């Protein structure tokens, strides 16, 4: 007995780009606002701190804005920050795509680090980071400093 049903599978296309156009930067900010301000109750002022000093990234899935991140050059190295993925796009490796693009752009940096929400440490460990002993609260959320291992 044969099955005549045809199944079609669609592959999602994830694109991560460094953005300099103000409209695209605003799109990245709106994603971060949804994730950090609306979902996690971080104050808008705290969430947008230091944006003018950062390099911003936007991830799209099939052309739809899905995630955002940034990094800043700090005294002790390049600091990756504000990785955010909209709820409807989670579980599709968008955060990983953002992180890997930023790491590739920072490949010549001597030191790369981030302050991870403790709940997200397995994600960062899987992608080459190791925890330090520096734990702290930021915006009421437990964080840990993590260093990228080259």
C-alpha positions as CSV (number, residue, x, y, z in Angstrom):
1,X,0.0,0.0,0.0
2,X,1.5,3.3,-1.0
3,X,1.1,6.7,0.6
4,X,0.3,9.4,-2.0
5,X,0.5,12.3,0.4
6,X,3.2,14.8,-0.4
7,X,5.0,16.5,2.5
8,X,6.8,19.8,2.0
9,X,9.4,21.0,4.4
10,X,10.5,24.7,4.4
11,X,14.0,25.6,5.5
12,X,14.2,28.8,7.5
13,X,16.9,31.2,6.4
14,X,18.6,33.0,9.3
15,X,20.6,36.1,8.4
16,X,22.7,38.0,11.0
17,X,24.0,41.4,10.0
18,X,25.9,44.2,11.7
19,X,23.6,47.1,11.4
20,X,24.5,50.8,11.0
21,X,21.3,52.1,9.4
22,X,19.2,53.9,12.1
23,X,16.0,52.2,11.1
24,X,17.5,48.7,11.5
25,X,19.1,49.7,14.8
26,X,15.7,50.8,16.0
27,X,14.3,47.4,14.9
28,X,17.1,45.7,17.0
29,X,16.2,48.0,20.0
30,X,12.5,47.0,19.7
31,X,13.4,43.3,19.9
32,X,15.6,44.0,23.0
33,X,12.8,46.1,24.6
34,X,10.3,43.2,24.1
35,X,12.7,40.7,25.7
36,X,14.4,42.6,28.4
37,X,11.9,45.3,29.4
38,X,8.6,43.6,28.8
39,X,9.4,40.0,29.6
40,X,12.2,40.4,32.2
41,X,11.1,43.7,33.7
42,X,14.5,45.4,33.2
43,X,14.1,49.2,33.3
44,X,14.2,50.9,29.8
45,X,17.0,53.2,31.0
46,X,19.1,50.2,32.2
47,X,18.4,48.2,29.0
48,X,19.5,50.9,26.6
49,X,22.5,52.1,28.6
50,X,25.6,52.6,26.5
51,X,23.9,51.9,23.1
52,X,25.7,54.8,21.5
53,X,29.1,53.1,22.2
54,X,28.0,49.7,20.9
55,X,28.1,47.8,17.6
56,X,24.6,46.5,16.9
57,X,23.4,43.3,15.2
58,X,20.1,42.2,13.8
59,X,19.0,38.6,13.1
60,X,16.2,37.9,10.7
61,X,14.3,34.7,9.9
62,X,13.0,34.6,6.3
63,X,13.2,38.4,6.3
64,X,11.4,38.9,9.6
65,X,13.2,40.5,12.6
66,X,13.9,37.8,15.2
67,X,16.9,38.7,17.3
68,X,19.4,41.3,18.3
69,X,22.7,41.7,20.1
70,X,25.5,44.2,20.5
71,X,29.1,44.4,21.6
72,X,31.3,47.1,23.0
73,X,35.0,47.6,23.2
74,X,35.9,47.9,26.8
75,X,39.2,48.5,28.6
76,X,39.7,44.7,29.3
77,X,38.4,43.5,25.9
78,X,35.4,43.1,23.7
79,X,32.2,42.6,25.7
80,X,29.2,40.9,24.0
81,X,25.9,42.1,25.4
82,X,22.1,42.1,25.0
83,X,21.6,38.9,23.0
84,X,17.8,38.8,22.6
85,X,15.5,36.5,20.6
86,X,11.8,37.1,20.3
87,X,9.7,34.4,22.0
88,X,8.1,33.1,18.8
89,X,11.6,32.5,17.3
90,X,13.3,30.8,20.2
91,X,14.6,27.3,19.8
92,X,15.7,27.9,16.2
93,X,19.4,28.6,16.9
94,X,19.0,32.4,16.3
95,X,20.9,33.3,19.5
96,X,23.7,31.0,18.4
97,X,23.7,32.6,15.0
98,X,24.0,36.0,16.6
99,X,26.8,34.9,18.9
100,X,28.8,33.1,16.2
101,X,28.6,36.1,13.9
102,X,29.8,38.5,16.6
103,X,32.6,36.1,17.6
104,X,33.7,35.9,14.0
105,X,33.8,39.7,13.7
106,X,35.8,39.8,17.0
107,X,38.2,37.0,16.0
108,X,41.3,39.3,16.2
109,X,40.5,40.5,19.7
110,X,42.7,39.4,22.6
111,X,39.9,39.0,25.1
112,X,36.2,38.5,24.5
113,X,33.8,38.2,27.5
114,X,30.2,38.7,28.5
115,X,28.0,38.8,31.5
116,X,25.5,36.0,31.2
117,X,22.2,35.5,32.9
118,X,23.0,32.4,35.0
119,X,20.1,30.5,33.5
120,X,21.8,30.9,30.0
121,X,25.3,29.6,31.0
122,X,24.8,26.2,29.3
123,X,24.2,28.0,26.0
124,X,27.4,30.0,26.4
125,X,29.5,27.0,27.6
126,X,28.3,25.1,24.5
127,X,29.6,28.0,22.4
128,X,33.1,28.2,23.8
129,X,32.8,30.3,27.0
130,X,33.8,29.4,30.5
131,X,32.4,30.8,33.8
132,X,34.5,32.9,36.1
133,X,33.8,33.2,39.9
134,X,32.3,36.7,39.4
135,X,28.6,36.3,40.2
136,X,26.4,39.4,40.7
137,X,22.9,40.7,40.4
138,X,22.1,43.1,37.5
139,X,18.6,44.5,37.2
140,X,17.5,41.9,39.8
141,X,18.7,39.0,37.6
142,X,21.6,36.8,38.7
143,X,24.6,37.0,36.2
144,X,28.0,35.5,35.9
145,X,31.0,36.8,34.0
146,X,32.2,34.4,31.2
147,X,35.3,34.4,29.1
148,X,35.6,33.2,25.5
149,X,38.2,30.4,25.2
150,X,40.0,30.7,21.8
